[in-house]
């Protein structure tokens, strides 16, 4: 594959040089013809056209050789002097070859200004050697510096790609670390819920252990992507809620308001569970009467809004929001920042009728987010 790509690139360079030389030859012939129209005996179009094309096609052929030599003798740190002398010598060879080949190819043509005169090899060689030798040196160095500029531009692009890949891998590693930090936190709290039922109702506790094993299998699966469809996230959440509903019985009521058409929207895996866990822990567990938790998901102006609210005591007036933002919620906020940069909102807010609402707004997309440090989508 690499050899095929190299061959295609070389063919492309050859075609580009051929087209460029053709255009320059046409323009040069046209310019010379127009400038000679005011003379008593204007230039002959056909000889002029043939000579210009021969001239520039030789230049293109030698330019390919110059590019090849540039590829074999690249400018590297500590070898500048060697590189300079090598190209100085090659520039002289380039100019000499140009003059020799062009003189040989043009020999036998009629003079542009004096049609009765046939150009000889020695005559053309002498005139071109005088007029074009220095100019060909300049042309050669233009080719060299053009190659050097293009080479360094390619290296710059490669380094940018490598840097972007390293940043992506770093963000991926941070996201995995955050998810692994969430797993033991989730496990500890769930086991705590099960332990309360072991002596009271062993059969129910056994069913909860079976459900927990399913949750752990999903949460510890390293092959799962960072983002999953909302339907999968809700399915995972249902298994967790089954454990909590078994634990609290009639004290916990769950309500879902999810728009059917957004089931395929991509969300970070384990996004909703910490929000619901926070609502259960602070809104349901401290009270004896029945508590309600509502889970809302909707699309709004190209964004996906996710809300989890409870009817508990809300935020403590003295401590503010951070009092209810433990490991799970701070972890969730960090994951959102790594995935979406500044293109997300996460907040905890007291409700006017009592209780707390956790609100998350992320870009709506049915495709997985390309993980970058700026959080842009693919």
C-alpha positions as CSV (number, residue, x, y, z in Angstrom):
1,X,0.0,0.0,0.0
2,X,2.8,2.4,0.9
3,X,4.6,1.7,-2.5
4,X,1.3,2.3,-4.3
5,X,0.8,5.6,-2.5
6,X,4.3,6.6,-3.3
7,X,3.9,5.8,-7.0
8,X,0.7,7.8,-7.1
9,X,2.3,10.7,-5.4
10,X,5.2,10.7,-7.9
11,X,2.8,10.4,-10.8
12,X,0.9,13.3,-9.5
13,X,4.1,15.4,-9.2
14,X,5.0,14.5,-12.8
15,X,1.6,15.4,-14.1
16,X,1.7,18.7,-12.2
17,X,5.1,19.6,-13.6
18,X,4.0,18.7,-17.1
19,X,0.9,20.9,-16.8
20,X,2.9,23.7,-15.2
21,X,5.5,23.6,-17.9
22,X,2.9,23.5,-20.6
23,X,1.1,26.6,-19.3
24,X,4.4,28.5,-18.8
25,X,5.5,27.6,-22.3
26,X,2.2,28.9,-23.8
27,X,2.4,32.1,-21.8
28,X,6.1,32.6,-22.6
29,X,5.5,32.0,-26.4
30,X,2.5,34.3,-26.4
31,X,4.5,37.0,-24.5
32,X,7.4,36.8,-26.9
33,X,5.2,36.9,-29.9
34,X,3.2,39.9,-28.7
35,X,6.4,41.8,-27.7
36,X,7.9,41.2,-31.2
37,X,4.9,42.4,-33.1
38,X,6.2,46.0,-33.2
39,X,9.4,45.0,-35.0
40,X,9.9,45.3,-38.7
41,X,10.0,41.6,-39.0
42,X,7.9,40.0,-36.3
43,X,8.7,36.6,-34.8
44,X,7.6,33.4,-36.5
45,X,4.9,31.8,-34.4
46,X,5.6,28.1,-35.2
47,X,9.4,28.2,-34.5
48,X,8.8,30.3,-31.4
49,X,6.1,27.8,-30.2
50,X,8.3,24.8,-30.7
51,X,11.4,26.3,-29.1
52,X,9.5,27.5,-26.0
53,X,7.9,24.1,-25.5
54,X,11.2,22.3,-25.9
55,X,12.8,24.8,-23.5
56,X,10.3,24.4,-20.8
57,X,9.8,20.6,-21.1
58,X,13.6,20.2,-20.6
59,X,13.3,22.4,-17.5
60,X,10.4,20.2,-16.2
61,X,12.4,17.0,-16.8
62,X,15.4,18.4,-15.0
63,X,13.2,19.7,-12.2
64,X,12.1,16.1,-11.6
65,X,15.7,15.1,-11.3
66,X,16.3,18.0,-8.9
67,X,13.4,16.9,-6.8
68,X,14.8,13.4,-6.7
69,X,18.2,14.7,-5.6
70,X,16.5,16.9,-2.9
71,X,14.8,13.8,-1.6
72,X,18.1,12.0,-1.3
73,X,19.9,15.0,0.3
74,X,17.6,16.6,2.8
75,X,18.5,19.4,5.0
76,X,19.2,18.0,8.4
77,X,20.6,19.6,11.6
78,X,24.4,19.5,11.8
79,X,24.7,18.8,8.0
80,X,24.0,22.2,6.6
81,X,27.4,22.7,5.1
82,X,27.5,19.4,3.4
83,X,23.9,19.9,2.1
84,X,24.9,23.4,0.7
85,X,28.0,22.2,-1.2
86,X,26.1,19.2,-2.6
87,X,23.4,21.4,-4.0
88,X,25.9,24.0,-5.3
89,X,27.6,21.3,-7.3
90,X,24.3,19.9,-8.5
91,X,23.1,23.3,-9.5
92,X,26.0,23.7,-11.8
93,X,25.4,20.3,-13.3
94,X,21.7,21.1,-13.6
95,X,22.4,24.3,-15.5
96,X,25.0,22.7,-17.8
97,X,22.6,19.8,-18.6
98,X,19.8,22.3,-19.3
99,X,22.0,24.3,-21.7
100,X,23.3,21.2,-23.4
101,X,20.1,19.3,-23.8
102,X,18.1,22.3,-24.9
103,X,20.8,23.3,-27.4
104,X,20.8,19.8,-28.9
105,X,17.0,19.7,-29.1
106,X,16.6,23.2,-30.6
107,X,19.5,22.7,-33.1
108,X,18.1,22.5,-36.6
109,X,15.2,24.9,-35.9
110,X,14.8,28.2,-37.8
111,X,15.6,31.4,-36.0
112,X,12.6,33.1,-34.6
113,X,13.6,36.6,-35.8
114,X,15.6,35.4,-38.9
115,X,13.7,32.6,-40.5
116,X,16.3,32.1,-43.2
117,X,18.9,31.2,-40.6
118,X,19.1,27.6,-39.3
119,X,20.2,27.3,-35.6
120,X,23.2,25.1,-35.1
121,X,24.2,23.3,-31.9
122,X,27.3,25.3,-31.3
123,X,25.6,28.6,-31.9
124,X,22.7,27.8,-29.5
125,X,25.0,26.3,-26.9
126,X,27.2,29.5,-26.9
127,X,24.2,31.9,-26.6
128,X,22.4,29.8,-24.0
129,X,25.5,29.3,-22.0
130,X,26.0,33.0,-21.7
131,X,22.4,34.1,-21.2
132,X,20.8,31.2,-19.2
133,X,23.5,29.6,-17.1
134,X,23.1,32.0,-14.1
135,X,19.3,32.0,-14.5
136,X,19.2,28.2,-14.4
137,X,21.2,28.3,-11.1
138,X,18.4,30.5,-9.7
139,X,15.7,28.2,-11.0
140,X,17.5,25.2,-9.4
141,X,17.6,26.9,-6.0
142,X,14.0,27.8,-6.3
143,X,13.2,24.2,-6.8
144,X,15.3,23.2,-3.8
145,X,13.8,25.8,-1.5
146,X,10.3,24.9,-2.7
147,X,11.1,21.2,-1.9
148,X,12.5,22.2,1.5
149,X,9.4,24.3,2.3
150,X,7.1,21.5,1.3
151,X,9.1,18.9,3.2
152,X,9.0,20.9,6.4
153,X,5.3,21.6,5.9
154,X,4.6,17.9,5.7
155,X,6.6,17.2,8.8
156,X,4.7,19.9,10.6
157,X,1.4,18.3,9.5
158,X,2.6,14.9,10.7
159,X,3.6,16.3,14.0
160,X,0.2,18.0,14.4
161,X,-1.5,14.7,13.7
162,X,0.7,12.9,16.2
163,X,0.1,15.6,18.8
164,X,-3.6,15.3,18.2
165,X,-3.5,11.6,18.5
166,X,-1.5,11.8,21.8
167,X,-4.0,14.3,23.2
168,X,-6.9,12.0,22.2
169,X,-5.2,9.1,23.9
170,X,-4.6,11.2,27.0
171,X,-8.2,12.2,27.1
172,X,-9.3,8.6,26.6
173,X,-7.0,7.5,29.4
174,X,-8.5,10.2,31.7
175,X,-12.0,9.2,30.8
176,X,-11.2,5.5,31.5
177,X,-9.7,6.5,34.9
178,X,-12.7,8.5,35.8
179,X,-15.0,5.6,34.8
180,X,-12.9,3.2,36.9
181,X,-13.1,5.6,39.8
182,X,-16.9,5.5,39.5
183,X,-17.1,1.7,39.5
184,X,-15.9,1.1,43.1
185,X,-18.0,4.0,44.3
186,X,-21.1,2.5,42.6
187,X,-20.2,-1.0,43.9
188,X,-19.8,0.2,47.5
189,X,-23.1,2.0,47.6
190,X,-25.0,-0.9,46.0
191,X,-23.4,-3.4,48.4
192,X,-24.4,-1.2,51.2
193,X,-28.0,-1.3,50.0
194,X,-27.9,-5.1,49.7
195,X,-26.4,-5.6,53.2
196,X,-29.4,-4.0,54.7
197,X,-31.6,-6.7,53.4
198,X,-29.5,-9.8,54.0
199,X,-31.0,-10.5,57.4
200,X,-34.4,-9.0,56.8
201,X,-35.2,-10.8,53.5
202,X,-32.6,-13.2,52.2
203,X,-34.6,-14.1,49.1
204,X,-34.9,-10.5,48.1
205,X,-31.2,-9.9,48.9
206,X,-30.3,-12.9,46.7
207,X,-32.3,-11.4,43.9
208,X,-30.5,-8.1,44.4
209,X,-27.1,-9.8,44.3
210,X,-28.0,-11.4,40.9
211,X,-29.1,-8.0,39.6
212,X,-25.9,-6.4,40.9
213,X,-23.8,-9.0,39.1
214,X,-25.5,-7.9,35.9
215,X,-24.7,-4.3,36.6
216,X,-21.1,-5.0,37.4
217,X,-20.7,-7.1,34.2
218,X,-21.8,-4.1,32.2
219,X,-20.0,-1.4,34.2
220,X,-16.7,-3.3,34.3
221,X,-16.8,-4.1,30.6
222,X,-13.7,-2.5,29.2
223,X,-14.8,-2.9,25.6
224,X,-17.8,-0.6,26.0
225,X,-17.3,2.8,24.4
226,X,-17.4,6.0,26.3
227,X,-20.7,6.9,24.8
228,X,-23.8,4.7,24.3
229,X,-27.3,5.3,23.0
230,X,-29.7,6.7,25.5
231,X,-31.8,3.6,25.3
232,X,-28.9,1.5,26.6
233,X,-28.2,4.0,29.4
234,X,-31.8,3.9,30.4
235,X,-31.8,0.1,30.4
236,X,-28.7,0.1,32.7
237,X,-30.5,2.6,34.9
238,X,-33.6,0.4,35.1
239,X,-31.5,-2.4,36.6
240,X,-30.1,-0.1,39.2
241,X,-33.5,1.3,40.0
242,X,-34.8,-2.3,40.5
243,X,-32.3,-2.7,43.3
244,X,-33.2,0.6,44.9
245,X,-37.0,0.0,44.5
246,X,-36.5,-3.4,46.2
247,X,-34.6,-1.7,49.0
248,X,-37.1,1.1,49.7
249,X,-40.3,-0.6,48.6
250,X,-43.2,1.8,48.6
251,X,-41.0,4.7,49.8
252,X,-39.6,5.2,46.3
253,X,-41.7,6.1,43.2
254,X,-40.0,6.5,39.8
255,X,-41.4,8.6,36.9
256,X,-39.9,8.8,33.4
257,X,-40.5,11.4,30.8
258,X,-38.4,10.4,27.8
259,X,-39.2,11.5,24.3
260,X,-39.3,8.3,22.1
261,X,-37.5,9.9,19.1
262,X,-34.3,10.6,21.1
263,X,-33.7,7.0,22.2
264,X,-30.7,6.8,19.8
265,X,-29.0,10.0,21.1
266,X,-25.5,9.3,22.3
267,X,-24.7,9.9,26.0
268,X,-21.7,9.1,28.2
269,X,-22.0,5.6,29.7
270,X,-23.0,5.7,33.4
271,X,-24.2,9.3,33.2
272,X,-27.6,9.0,34.8
273,X,-26.8,6.5,37.5
274,X,-24.8,8.9,39.7
275,X,-27.6,11.5,39.3
276,X,-30.3,9.0,40.4
277,X,-28.0,7.7,43.2
278,X,-27.5,11.3,44.5
279,X,-31.3,11.8,44.5
280,X,-31.9,8.5,46.3
281,X,-29.2,9.2,48.9
282,X,-30.2,12.8,49.7
283,X,-33.8,13.0,48.7
284,X,-35.3,9.7,49.5
285,X,-33.1,7.9,52.2
286,X,-33.3,10.6,55.0
287,X,-37.2,10.7,55.0
288,X,-39.7,8.1,56.1
289,X,-42.6,9.0,53.8
290,X,-42.8,8.2,50.1
291,X,-40.4,10.1,47.8
292,X,-40.5,10.7,44.1
293,X,-37.8,10.7,41.5
294,X,-38.4,12.0,38.0
295,X,-36.1,11.3,35.0
296,X,-36.6,13.6,32.0
297,X,-34.9,13.5,28.6
298,X,-35.8,15.7,25.7
299,X,-34.2,17.5,22.7
300,X,-34.1,21.2,22.6
301,X,-32.5,23.4,19.9
302,X,-29.9,20.8,18.9
303,X,-29.0,19.9,22.5
304,X,-30.0,17.0,24.6
305,X,-31.4,17.9,28.0
306,X,-31.3,15.3,30.9
307,X,-32.9,16.1,34.2
308,X,-33.2,14.1,37.4
309,X,-35.3,15.6,40.2
310,X,-36.4,14.5,43.6
311,X,-38.9,16.0,46.1
312,X,-36.5,15.9,49.1
313,X,-35.0,18.7,51.2
314,X,-33.0,20.3,48.4
315,X,-29.7,21.9,48.9
316,X,-28.6,22.9,52.4
317,X,-28.8,26.7,52.8
318,X,-25.5,26.9,54.6
319,X,-23.4,24.8,52.4
320,X,-24.7,25.4,48.9
321,X,-24.4,23.1,45.9
322,X,-21.0,21.5,46.8
323,X,-22.6,19.8,49.8
324,X,-24.5,17.3,47.6
325,X,-21.8,17.0,44.9
326,X,-19.8,14.0,46.0
327,X,-17.6,11.5,44.1
328,X,-20.3,10.5,41.6
329,X,-21.4,14.0,40.6
330,X,-17.9,15.5,40.5
331,X,-16.7,12.5,38.5
332,X,-19.7,13.1,36.1
333,X,-18.8,16.7,35.6
334,X,-15.1,15.9,34.8
335,X,-16.2,13.3,32.2
336,X,-18.5,15.8,30.5
337,X,-15.7,18.4,30.4
338,X,-13.3,15.9,28.8
339,X,-15.9,14.8,26.2
340,X,-17.5,18.1,25.3
341,X,-15.1,20.8,26.4
342,X,-17.2,23.9,27.1
343,X,-20.2,22.6,25.1
344,X,-22.1,21.2,28.1
345,X,-24.0,22.5,31.2
346,X,-24.2,20.7,34.5
347,X,-25.9,22.2,37.5
348,X,-27.8,21.4,40.7
349,X,-30.8,23.7,41.4
350,X,-33.5,23.8,44.2
351,X,-37.0,23.5,42.9
352,X,-39.6,26.1,43.9
353,X,-42.0,23.4,45.3
354,X,-39.2,21.7,47.2
355,X,-36.6,19.1,46.2
356,X,-33.5,19.2,43.9
357,X,-33.0,19.0,40.2
358,X,-29.8,17.9,38.5
359,X,-29.6,19.3,34.9
360,X,-27.3,18.2,32.2
361,X,-27.2,19.6,28.7
362,X,-25.0,18.1,26.0
363,X,-24.8,18.3,22.2
364,X,-27.5,16.1,20.6
365,X,-25.9,13.6,18.3
366,X,-26.6,10.0,17.1
367,X,-22.9,9.5,16.4
368,X,-20.1,9.0,19.0
369,X,-18.1,12.1,19.8
370,X,-14.6,12.3,18.4
371,X,-12.6,12.6,21.6
372,X,-10.4,15.7,21.4
373,X,-9.3,18.3,23.9
374,X,-11.7,20.8,22.4
375,X,-14.6,18.4,22.6
376,X,-15.7,18.9,19.0
377,X,-17.8,16.3,17.3
378,X,-16.7,14.1,14.4
